[in-house]
């Protein structure tokens, strides 16, 4: 079994500290260990008002169409305010076995065990089937199933052997210890080898299972917890024993930032999360707040921890176009209200919106950008113009869908 909390760390990327949905909040660092924090300026804030039902035509023009999801289906608000129901394309109901696991949702690919063989199914057709049969029972007893354009890597049970295969060939044994960690855009695989006693190491393997390079050695469990992949860019990020943050595409390794003193080598000392565009969010117990690094290692934003005890030190972060601004909304441990901050490189965070009912703590990030506009999918979704005046367009929290029926909006996103 993996000796570290990698599954937990992956969940922390979006939901780290909310009671009832994930792990408890991290311990508060001592004042002596905290760095100087920038003062948070408060701009003119907009408070959410009671939400009316939607009229036949929404009153405001939108910068871009928005989709609202309800129990009665999805509705589109066009840029001119016209509202219409989105009728889904007719599809035959898909059939999935009880033990199936998604391995690539956009490609509609999933894994299942059939008569002991691991099968990857795409569009209801078997795309790849293992040559060997394994005594694991169900797909859920596999420790890892990682897919890429090049092929597949998987591990038998929590601490068993792991294999690789091209899509057009059978699997071959690569290791009896460790585990596959992440595919990279080079087509090579990053994997973990070693043990607690002698230390762990990150290694790179070709699709044929040949050792290509060793990235780092002597790693402890806390350092392994900081490893994070960016599937969209095909990169893997890790911290070495020298407390330096590195990035690799499976062929080259780039030094990103020096994190000395950030507590990454100590248990629960830090959290690394790769954001859109290769930006990196770093939270540390030794510094009350977060730092955002650009892909080339420059610290572009500093986000202090909130002073409200009900609000945890982590939160949703969304990268604006070109990294010219970042939106940030802290998690609220007690539930209820939320505040959205705008953070520009080199400037203190500015509070631009507050609401008495925030976003659901158990969903994905409620923050997303379209140009200079920010969508905050709280209990009542809003659009915020981050270009200067912070103008707010309040979207409906309830929709009148005909026949006297009113339904609640439970999510929103840009079309």
Secondary structure, 3 states (H helix, E strand, C coil): CCCCCHHHHHHHHHHCCCCCCCCCCCCCCCHHHCCCCCCCEECCCCECCCCCCCCCECCCCCCCCEEEEECCEEEEECCCCEEEEECCCCCCCCCCCCCCEEEECCCCEEEEEECCEEEEEECCEEEEECCCCCCCCCHHHCCEEEECCCEEEEECCCCCCEEEEECCCCCEEEECCCEEEEECCCCCEEEEEEECCCEEEEEEECCCCCEEEEEEEEECHHHHHCCEEECCCCEEEEECCCCEEEEECCCCEEEEEECCCCCCCCCCCEEEEECHHHCEEEEECCEEEEEEECCCCCEEEEEECCCCCCEEEEEEEEECHHHCCEEEEEEECCCCCEEEEEECCCCCCEEEEEECCCCCCCCCCCEEEECCEEEECCCCCEEEECCCCCCEEECCCEEEEECCEEEEEEEEEEC
